[in-house]
Amino acid sequence: MKRKQEREKTTSPFHPNVMAAWNKGFEAGAKRQNELDTKIMLEWLESLEEIAGIGPKTAQKIREHCLTFIQSKHQGR
């Protein structure tokens, strides 16, 4: 516990402008990664019928379950 408190007291050795730029870049990268992950997931959901044994009805159930699951996670924030 004491070590954690010590870490919280230390300041960054980097110039505040450098840290601001780094944080801005990190946030932009995280946003882009999220966009790419979403695109890949949507492509996968669109191609479910290409999997042997999955027809239109099962594919729709999987899509609905996925969307319901994602919505429930977003509401829990």
Buried (B, 14 or more C-beta within 10 A) or exposed (E): EEEEEEEEEEEEEEEEEEEEEEEEEEEEEEEEEEEEEEEEEEEEEEEBEEEEEBEEEEBEEBBEEBEEEEEEEEEEE
